[in-house]
Amino acid sequence: MKIEYAIIVKNKTRLETLIERFNTKGQAKFYIESLGSNFEDYEIEHYNFNHSLSLVQRHLSKIIKNKIIDRSFLPSFLFNENQVVLVIGQDGLVANTAKYLNEIPIVAINPDSERYDGILLPFTPDNFIAAVEKVITNSYNFKTATLAEARLNDGQRILAFNDLFIGVSSHISARYKITYNNTTEEQSSSGIIVSTQAGSTGWLSSIFNMSFEIHKFIEKDNRKKKAVKLRDTQLLFIVREAFPSKRTQADLAAGILSEKAKLIIESLMPVHGVIFSDGIESDFLQFNSGAIATITTAKEKARLVVN
Protein backbone atom coordinates (compact mmCIF):
# COMPACT_ATOMS: atom_id res chain seq x y z
CA MET A 1 0.00 0.00 0.00
CA LYS A 2 1.43 3.37 -1.05
CA ILE A 3 1.89 5.91 1.77
CA GLU A 4 0.47 9.23 0.59
CA TYR A 5 -0.07 11.24 3.75
CA ALA A 6 1.37 11.71 7.22
CA ILE A 7 -0.85 12.44 10.21
CA ILE A 8 0.78 14.13 13.21
CA VAL A 9 -1.03 13.49 16.49
CA LYS A 10 -0.40 15.92 19.33
CA ASN A 11 -1.93 16.93 22.63
CA LYS A 12 -2.41 20.34 24.21
CA THR A 13 0.41 21.46 26.47
CA ARG A 14 -0.36 22.22 30.11
CA LEU A 15 0.02 25.93 29.32
CA GLU A 16 -2.54 25.75 26.50
CA THR A 17 -4.97 24.00 28.83
CA LEU A 18 -4.47 26.70 31.48
CA ILE A 19 -5.06 29.49 28.95
CA GLU A 20 -8.29 27.80 27.83
CA ARG A 21 -9.37 27.72 31.46
CA PHE A 22 -8.40 31.28 32.40
CA ASN A 23 -8.83 32.97 28.98
CA THR A 24 -5.41 34.67 28.91
CA LYS A 25 -1.81 33.74 29.65
CA GLY A 26 -1.58 36.60 32.15
CA GLN A 27 -4.53 35.35 34.17
CA ALA A 28 -3.16 31.81 34.09
CA LYS A 29 0.21 33.07 35.34
CA PHE A 30 -1.41 35.03 38.16
CA TYR A 31 -3.36 31.96 39.27
CA ILE A 32 -0.35 29.60 39.26
CA GLU A 33 1.99 32.05 40.98
CA SER A 34 -0.63 32.99 43.57
CA LEU A 35 -0.54 29.34 44.65
CA GLY A 36 3.23 29.47 44.99
CA SER A 37 3.92 27.33 41.91
CA ASN A 38 6.50 27.87 39.19
CA PHE A 39 4.80 29.23 36.07
CA GLU A 40 8.09 29.32 34.20
CA ASP A 41 8.13 25.52 34.09
CA TYR A 42 4.86 25.59 32.12
CA GLU A 43 6.35 28.11 29.70
CA ILE A 44 9.53 26.10 29.17
CA GLU A 45 7.58 22.91 28.56
CA HIS A 46 5.33 24.73 26.06
CA TYR A 47 8.29 26.26 24.22
CA ASN A 48 10.19 22.98 23.98
CA PHE A 49 7.17 21.12 22.67
CA ASN A 50 6.32 23.66 20.00
CA HIS A 51 9.96 23.96 18.94
CA SER A 52 10.03 20.18 18.44
CA LEU A 53 6.68 20.18 16.63
CA SER A 54 7.90 22.91 14.26
CA LEU A 55 11.05 20.94 13.55
CA VAL A 56 9.05 17.79 12.80
CA GLN A 57 6.75 19.65 10.41
CA ARG A 58 9.68 21.29 8.66
CA HIS A 59 11.47 17.99 8.02
CA LEU A 60 8.28 16.14 7.13
CA SER A 61 7.01 18.70 4.63
CA LYS A 62 10.07 18.07 2.46
CA ILE A 63 9.06 14.48 1.71
CA ILE A 64 5.29 14.03 2.25
CA LYS A 65 2.06 15.95 2.72
CA ASN A 66 0.93 16.10 6.33
CA LYS A 67 -1.60 17.50 8.77
CA ILE A 68 -1.89 17.84 12.56
CA ILE A 69 -4.78 16.56 14.65
CA ASP A 70 -5.36 16.95 18.38
CA ARG A 71 -5.81 13.92 20.61
CA SER A 72 -9.43 14.90 21.26
CA PHE A 73 -10.29 14.11 17.61
CA LEU A 74 -8.89 10.56 17.67
CA PRO A 75 -12.21 8.73 18.28
CA SER A 76 -13.84 10.34 15.22
CA PHE A 77 -10.89 10.69 12.84
CA LEU A 78 -10.86 8.36 9.81
CA PHE A 79 -7.42 6.79 9.46
CA ASN A 80 -6.54 4.64 6.44
CA GLU A 81 -3.77 2.38 5.13
CA ASN A 82 -2.31 5.13 2.91
CA GLN A 83 -1.12 7.02 5.97
CA VAL A 84 1.79 6.96 8.36
CA VAL A 85 1.03 8.32 11.81
CA LEU A 86 3.50 10.37 13.81
CA VAL A 87 2.82 10.75 17.52
CA ILE A 88 4.66 13.59 19.25
CA GLY A 89 4.15 13.87 22.99
CA GLN A 90 4.32 11.73 26.09
CA ASP A 91 4.21 7.93 26.16
CA GLY A 92 0.52 7.97 27.00
CA LEU A 93 -0.31 9.63 23.70
CA VAL A 94 1.06 6.59 21.86
CA ALA A 95 -1.33 4.39 23.82
CA ASN A 96 -4.24 6.78 23.18
CA THR A 97 -3.54 6.73 19.43
CA ALA A 98 -2.59 3.12 18.73
CA LYS A 99 -5.99 1.57 19.46
CA TYR A 100 -7.56 3.50 16.57
CA LEU A 101 -5.04 2.48 13.90
CA ASN A 102 -5.13 -1.33 13.44
CA GLU A 103 -1.53 -1.82 12.24
CA ILE A 104 -1.10 1.54 10.52
CA PRO A 105 2.59 2.26 11.32
CA ILE A 106 3.32 4.64 14.19
CA VAL A 107 6.49 6.73 14.38
CA ALA A 108 6.61 7.94 17.98
CA ILE A 109 8.68 11.05 18.76
CA ASN A 110 9.89 12.32 22.12
CA PRO A 111 9.63 16.15 21.97
CA ASP A 112 11.49 16.74 25.25
CA SER A 113 13.84 13.94 26.29
CA GLU A 114 14.87 15.85 29.42
CA ARG A 115 11.27 15.79 30.64
CA TYR A 116 9.66 12.57 29.33
CA ASP A 117 10.77 8.97 29.90
CA GLY A 118 10.10 7.97 26.31
CA ILE A 119 9.60 4.23 26.85
CA LEU A 120 7.37 4.18 23.77
CA LEU A 121 9.14 7.09 22.01
CA PRO A 122 12.23 5.77 20.19
CA PHE A 123 12.72 8.81 17.94
CA THR A 124 13.56 12.51 18.36
CA PRO A 125 12.79 15.52 16.13
CA ASP A 126 16.35 15.20 14.84
CA ASN A 127 16.33 11.56 13.73
CA PHE A 128 12.72 10.54 13.02
CA ILE A 129 12.72 11.38 9.31
CA ALA A 130 14.77 8.30 8.36
CA ALA A 131 12.08 6.13 9.93
CA VAL A 132 9.35 7.89 7.93
CA GLU A 133 11.33 7.40 4.72
CA LYS A 134 11.61 3.68 5.48
CA VAL A 135 7.86 3.47 6.07
CA ILE A 136 7.23 5.15 2.71
CA THR A 137 9.47 2.57 0.97
CA ASN A 138 8.05 -0.28 3.08
CA SER A 139 11.50 -1.18 4.43
CA TYR A 140 10.98 -0.29 8.08
CA ASN A 141 11.45 -2.32 11.25
CA PHE A 142 8.55 -2.60 13.67
CA LYS A 143 7.20 -4.42 16.67
CA THR A 144 3.59 -5.35 17.21
CA ALA A 145 1.64 -4.97 20.42
CA THR A 146 -1.44 -6.92 21.44
CA LEU A 147 -4.50 -4.87 22.40
CA ALA A 148 -7.11 -5.68 25.01
CA GLU A 149 -10.78 -5.78 24.07
CA ALA A 150 -13.96 -5.37 26.10
CA ARG A 151 -17.06 -6.47 24.21
CA LEU A 152 -20.57 -5.99 25.61
CA ASN A 153 -23.54 -8.29 25.07
CA ASP A 154 -25.16 -5.59 22.90
CA GLY A 155 -22.21 -5.65 20.45
CA GLN A 156 -20.40 -2.50 21.60
CA ARG A 157 -16.66 -2.83 22.07
CA ILE A 158 -13.66 -0.80 23.19
CA LEU A 159 -9.93 -1.45 22.71
CA ALA A 160 -6.97 -0.65 24.93
CA PHE A 161 -3.26 -0.39 24.21
CA ASN A 162 -2.25 -0.18 27.89
CA ASP A 163 -5.21 -1.03 30.08
CA LEU A 164 -8.95 -1.22 30.59
CA PHE A 165 -10.77 -0.01 33.67
CA ILE A 166 -14.09 -1.61 34.62
CA GLY A 167 -15.90 0.05 37.50
CA VAL A 168 -17.83 3.19 38.36
CA SER A 169 -17.25 6.79 37.29
CA SER A 170 -16.87 7.98 40.89
CA HIS A 171 -15.24 6.77 44.11
CA ILE A 172 -18.10 4.56 45.25
CA SER A 173 -17.71 0.78 45.11
CA ALA A 174 -18.39 -1.14 41.93
CA ARG A 175 -20.75 -4.16 42.12
CA TYR A 176 -20.60 -6.97 39.60
CA LYS A 177 -20.33 -10.71 39.03
CA ILE A 178 -16.98 -11.94 37.76
CA THR A 179 -16.31 -15.25 35.97
CA TYR A 180 -12.82 -16.62 35.41
CA ASN A 181 -11.64 -20.21 34.89
CA ASN A 182 -15.21 -21.53 35.28
CA THR A 183 -15.57 -19.88 38.70
CA THR A 184 -18.06 -17.09 39.38
CA GLU A 185 -18.40 -14.80 42.36
CA GLU A 186 -20.09 -11.52 43.24
CA GLN A 187 -17.70 -8.72 44.14
CA SER A 188 -17.65 -5.21 45.56
CA SER A 189 -14.42 -3.37 44.78
CA SER A 190 -12.79 -0.20 43.50
CA GLY A 191 -12.92 -1.65 40.00
CA ILE A 192 -10.89 -3.97 37.80
CA ILE A 193 -7.73 -3.15 35.85
CA VAL A 194 -6.90 -5.27 32.80
CA SER A 195 -3.40 -4.64 31.52
CA THR A 196 -1.59 -5.55 28.31
CA GLN A 197 2.13 -6.29 28.12
CA ALA A 198 2.71 -2.71 26.95
CA GLY A 199 0.69 -1.36 29.88
CA SER A 200 2.49 -3.41 32.53
CA THR A 201 4.92 -0.52 33.11
CA GLY A 202 2.07 1.95 33.63
CA TRP A 203 -1.02 1.78 35.85
CA LEU A 204 -0.44 -1.89 36.62
CA SER A 205 3.08 -1.19 37.91
CA SER A 206 1.69 1.37 40.37
CA ILE A 207 -0.61 -1.29 41.82
CA PHE A 208 2.35 -3.61 42.30
CA ASN A 209 4.38 -0.80 43.86
CA MET A 210 1.59 -0.21 46.35
CA SER A 211 1.38 -3.89 47.24
CA PHE A 212 5.15 -4.10 47.79
CA GLU A 213 5.07 -1.13 50.16
CA ILE A 214 2.13 -2.56 52.12
CA HIS A 215 3.92 -5.90 52.34
CA LYS A 216 6.69 -4.25 54.39
CA PHE A 217 4.24 -3.90 57.27
CA ILE A 218 3.27 -7.57 57.09
CA GLU A 219 6.65 -9.27 56.71
CA LYS A 220 9.86 -7.41 57.30
CA ASP A 221 12.31 -8.82 54.79
CA ASN A 222 14.75 -7.58 52.19
CA ARG A 223 13.29 -9.14 49.10
CA LYS A 224 13.66 -7.01 46.00
CA LYS A 225 10.69 -5.72 44.08
CA LYS A 226 9.81 -7.85 41.07
CA ALA A 227 7.98 -6.46 38.07
CA VAL A 228 5.24 -8.46 36.40
CA LYS A 229 6.30 -10.08 33.12
CA LEU A 230 3.64 -10.78 30.52
CA ARG A 231 3.95 -12.33 27.09
CA ASP A 232 2.63 -10.17 24.26
CA THR A 233 -0.34 -12.51 23.84
CA GLN A 234 -1.36 -12.22 27.50
CA LEU A 235 -3.39 -9.81 29.62
CA LEU A 236 -3.40 -9.55 33.40
CA PHE A 237 -6.46 -8.53 35.42
CA ILE A 238 -6.34 -7.28 38.99
CA VAL A 239 -9.32 -6.48 41.20
CA ARG A 240 -8.65 -3.32 43.19
CA GLU A 241 -9.50 -3.41 46.91
CA ALA A 242 -12.05 -6.23 46.80
CA PHE A 243 -14.27 -6.18 49.91
CA PRO A 244 -15.68 -9.49 51.24
CA SER A 245 -19.07 -9.36 52.95
CA LYS A 246 -22.19 -11.52 53.39
CA ARG A 247 -22.97 -11.06 49.69
CA THR A 248 -19.55 -10.48 48.12
CA GLN A 249 -16.33 -12.47 47.84
CA ALA A 250 -12.70 -11.64 47.13
CA ASP A 251 -11.12 -14.87 45.85
CA LEU A 252 -10.95 -14.02 42.14
CA ALA A 253 -8.53 -11.14 42.65
CA ALA A 254 -6.12 -11.61 39.72
CA GLY A 255 -5.49 -13.79 36.70
CA ILE A 256 -3.90 -14.17 33.28
CA LEU A 257 -6.07 -13.77 30.16
CA SER A 258 -5.37 -15.01 26.65
CA GLU A 259 -7.26 -16.00 23.52
CA LYS A 260 -8.57 -19.05 25.37
CA ALA A 261 -8.82 -17.69 28.92
CA LYS A 262 -11.42 -14.90 29.04
CA LEU A 263 -12.86 -12.75 31.77
CA ILE A 264 -16.64 -12.24 31.93
CA ILE A 265 -18.10 -9.46 34.07
CA GLU A 266 -21.81 -8.81 34.63
CA SER A 267 -22.70 -5.36 35.92
CA LEU A 268 -24.86 -5.08 39.05
CA MET A 269 -24.67 -1.26 39.03
CA PRO A 270 -27.93 0.55 38.20
CA VAL A 271 -26.07 3.74 37.21
CA HIS A 272 -22.55 5.14 36.69
CA GLY A 273 -20.96 1.87 35.56
CA VAL A 274 -18.23 2.45 32.96
CA ILE A 275 -15.52 0.77 30.94
CA PHE A 276 -12.79 3.07 29.64
CA SER A 277 -9.35 2.51 28.22
CA ASP A 278 -5.88 4.03 28.48
CA GLY A 279 -6.91 6.70 30.96
CA ILE A 280 -9.35 8.52 28.66
CA GLU A 281 -12.50 8.73 30.76
CA SER A 282 -14.39 10.62 28.05
CA ASP A 283 -14.09 7.64 25.67
CA PHE A 284 -16.09 4.95 27.46
CA LEU A 285 -18.82 2.34 27.34
CA GLN A 286 -21.69 2.51 29.79
CA PHE A 287 -21.65 -0.56 32.00
CA ASN A 288 -24.87 -0.62 33.97
CA SER A 289 -27.20 -3.37 35.19
CA GLY A 290 -27.85 -5.98 32.50
CA ALA A 291 -24.60 -5.34 30.65
CA ILE A 292 -22.16 -8.25 30.36
CA ALA A 293 -18.58 -7.62 29.25
CA THR A 294 -16.23 -10.22 27.81
CA ILE A 295 -12.58 -9.24 28.20
CA THR A 296 -9.93 -10.84 25.98
CA THR A 297 -7.14 -10.07 23.57
CA ALA A 298 -8.25 -8.21 20.42
CA LYS A 299 -7.70 -9.33 16.84
CA GLU A 300 -6.29 -5.86 16.08
CA LYS A 301 -2.61 -5.14 16.67
CA ALA A 302 -0.63 -1.93 17.13
CA ARG A 303 2.42 -1.52 14.86
CA LEU A 304 5.23 0.57 16.37
CA VAL A 305 8.11 1.60 14.13
CA VAL A 306 11.52 0.99 15.73
CA ASN A 307 15.12 1.80 14.80
BELQUIQUI-V820078 format. One record per backbone hydrogen bond with DSSP energy under -1.0 kcal/mol. CO is the residue of the C=O (numbers start at 1). NH is the residue of the N-H. Records with the same first field share a line. If there is no record, write none. Layout:
CO = NH  NH
This chain:
5 = 84
6 = 67
7 = 86
8 = 69
9 = 88
10 = 71
13 = 17
14 = 18
15 = 19
16 = 20
17 = 21
18 = 22
19 = 23
22 = 24
24 = 28
25 = 29
26 = 30
27 = 31
28 = 32
29 = 33
30 = 34
32 = 37
33 = 36
39 = 43
40 = 44
41 = 45
42 = 46
43 = 47
44 = 48
45 = 49
46 = 50
47 = 51
48 = 52
49 = 53
50 = 54
51 = 55
52 = 56
53 = 57
54 = 58
55 = 59
56 = 60
57 = 61
60 = 63  64
65 = 6
67 = 8
69 = 10
70 = 73
71 = 74
73 = 77
80 = 83
82 = 4  5
84 = 7
85 = 107
86 = 9
87 = 109
90 = 93
91 = 94  95
92 = 96
93 = 97
94 = 98
97 = 100
98 = 101
105 = 85
106 = 305
107 = 87
108 = 123
109 = 89
112 = 115  116
118 = 121
123 = 110
124 = 128
128 = 132
129 = 133
130 = 134
131 = 135
132 = 136
133 = 137
134 = 139
135 = 138
141 = 306
143 = 304
145 = 302
147 = 298
148 = 160
149 = 296
150 = 158
151 = 294
152 = 155
156 = 152
158 = 150
160 = 148
162 = 196
163 = 278
164 = 194
165 = 276
166 = 192
167 = 274
174 = 189
175 = 268
176 = 187
177 = 266
178 = 185
179 = 264
180 = 183
183 = 180
185 = 178
186 = 249
187 = 176
188 = 243
189 = 174
191 = 240
192 = 166
193 = 238
194 = 164
195 = 236
197 = 200
199 = 202
202 = 206
203 = 207
204 = 208
205 = 209
206 = 210
207 = 211
208 = 212
209 = 213
210 = 214
211 = 215
214 = 217
215 = 218  219
219 = 221
231 = 234
235 = 257
236 = 195
237 = 255
238 = 193
240 = 190
248 = 245
251 = 253
253 = 239
255 = 237
257 = 235
261 = 258
263 = 295
264 = 179
265 = 293
266 = 177
267 = 290
269 = 289
272 = 169
273 = 287
274 = 167
275 = 285
276 = 165
277 = 280
279 = 281
280 = 283
285 = 275
288 = 291
291 = 267
292 = 153
293 = 265
294 = 151
295 = 263
296 = 149
301 = 103
302 = 145
303 = 106
304 = 143
